[in-house]
Amino acid sequence: MKRNSVILPIILLTVALNFGIAFANNSFKGPQQVVQTAIDSVIETLKKYPCINKADANCKKQKDRIHEIAGKFIDFDQVGKLALGRFRRHFSKEEWQEFKILFRELLENTYMKRLQEYSGEKIVFESVRRLSEVKAQVDTKVISSTKSIPVSYRLVKRDGCWKVYDILVEGVSLLKNYRQQFTSILRSKKPAYLNKLLERKVASLEKGDGGE
């Protein structure tokens, strides 16, 4: 199995959280419990809704439910602000709202295919670290038959609930990667330009023209 086939499905394991499975509100869960529930739920979902091709009804069910549930456990406000960095203040209210919608669609469409490639890798919880009073990091390892890959989830506590805002694979931050790309664009272009790029990329991904 290719390295990305192991890593990238795990990147969205925190997104697909409650596909017909009842569990308590995450305001009563600690950081590790939130991540554990996410992983257990998505694995069960992949078994329940196997997606063979894009025309498969299960694929649409899977995607629709991911979008529906993602907002409950992913802090998209925090993700968007951190991805934009200091350039966030350059966005008007309307541009910011459009960016959040497009960025979320980009993340979901980019990694949906990888999510479906999950093939039984074992996830082992290593530790939970408090980064501050309201931030924590859950360290795990994804173990396949040939390698072990460290994957860490960073969470922030808002209104009593822990939500994911970044994921690190072998120490590399997904959020930092996007921030570097957005910074290079926004140094010379306006927010509307970035939003247009995201819109085009999302449209391309939905057509199946690209997914990396």
N, C-alpha and C positions, 0 to 999 in steps of 0.2 A: 504494500500500500504506500502511496506517495505520502510524504511528510504532511502536506497541506490537507490530505484527506483525514489525517488524524487530528490536526490542530483546528482547522476552521469549523468543523461541526461543533466543537466545544465552545467557540467564541459566542455562539448564539444559544447555548444551552440555558443561559439565564433569561432568554427572551420568551421561550414557549413554556408557559408555566402551569396552565390549568385547563387542560383539554378534557372537560367532562369529569375531572377528578376534584372532589370536594376536600378542602383543607382550610385550616384556620387563617384568619386575617394575619398578614405578616407583621402587624403592629405588636403581636405577641411572640414573634420569632426573633432570635438573635441572628447575627450575620451568617454563621455557618448553617443554621437551619433554613434560612432563606435560599442559600445556594443549593443545599442538599435537596430541598423540595423541588427546586427548579430542575435539577438534573434528573431526579427520579421521575418527575412528571413528563419531561420531554422524551425520555427513553421509552416510557410506556406509550406515549403518543405516537412515536415512530413505529412502534409495533402495531398500534391500533389503526393508524392511517398510513400504510405503506404507499409511497409515491413512486410510481413506475415511470411516468412521463407527464409532461405538462398538461396533457389532455385528460389525465386521470382525475376523477372527481375528488379523490382523497387529497391530491395536491392542493386543490383550491380550499378544501376544508382546513388543511394544515396551515396554509398561508393566512387565511381569514382569521383563524383563531390566534395565530401568533400575533397578528396586528392588534387584535382585540385585547389580548392579555398583556402585551409588552408594556403598555403604559402603567400597569399596576406595580411592576417590579423594576422597571428601568427609569431612572431619573433623567428624562430627556431634556429638561431645562438645564440641569447641571452638565450633562454631556455636551449640549450645544454651546453653552457659555465657555466651557473649558476648551472645546475644539476651536472656537474663534479667538480665545485669548483677549488681548487688548483691543482687537478689532470689533469686539461685540458692541462697543459704544458707537461705532460708525453706522450701525443698522437702525433704521427707523422701526417703529412698532410693527408696521406691516411687513417690512423686510425680514424682521426677526421671526415673526410667526410663519412666514413662508419658508424661511430657512429651516426651522424646526421640523416642519412637515416633510420637506424634501430630504433632509438629512436622515430622518427616521426611515423614509422609504428607501433611500440608498442603502442603509445598513441592512434592512430586511431583505431587499432584493439581491444584494451582493452575496449574502451568506446563506440564502435559502437552499440553494443547490448543495452547498457544503454540509448543511445540517442533515440533509437526506442521505449523505454518504456515511453517516455513523454506522459502524459495524461491530459493536460490542466491546469497544475499548473500556478498560476498567478505570474508574475515577477513584483515587484515594485521597482522603482529606489529611493534610499534614498539620496545619496549625491555623489559629486565628490570632491576628495581631491588631491591637488598637493603635491607629495612627494619630488619633486625637479623640476628644470627647464625643465627636459626632461622626468620625470616620474609622473604618476598619478594613483589614485585608484578610481574605480567606485564601490560604495557600493549598493547592491541590497538585496532584500528579495524574496525568493521563497515561495509562500504561497499555501498550499494545504488545504483540508477541515479539517485537524487535527492539522497542525503545521505550523510554520513560521521559515524558515532557512535562516540565513544570508549568502550571497555569494558575495565575492568581487573580482573584476577583476583588476589586475595591468597591466598597459600599459607603454610602452616606446616610445618616439618620435624619429624616425630616418628618415632623409631625408624628413622632413616635414610631415611624416605619423605616426599616432598612431597605435601601434601594441601590442597585448596581449603577456605577457611573463610569467604570473603566475595567478593562481586562488586560492582563499582561501574560504573554506567551513567551516563555524562556526569557523573562525580564524585559521584553519589548512591549511597550504600551500601545494598545490599539488607538487610544485617544490621542496620544502624542503624535502618532503617524498622521492622523487626519489634521491635527493642528499645524504640523509642518507644511502640509500641502495647502491648507487654507491661508496660512500666513504668506506663503510665496505668491499667492494670487492676489491677496488683499493689499499687499504692499504697493501695487501699482493699479489695481482695478477696484471698482466700487462694489458694494454688496450685491447690487442688482446683477452684476456680471457673474458673480459666484453662484447666485441662485439660478441663473439661466444655465450655467454649466451643470449644476446638480439636476435640474429639470431634464436636460438632454440625456444625462447619464442614466437617470431612472427610466426614462422612456426606452433607451437602448437595452437596459437590463430586462425590462418587461417583455421586450420583443425576443429576448434570448440572444442578442447580438454580442453580449459581453458580460462577464461576471467576476472578473478579477479585480 
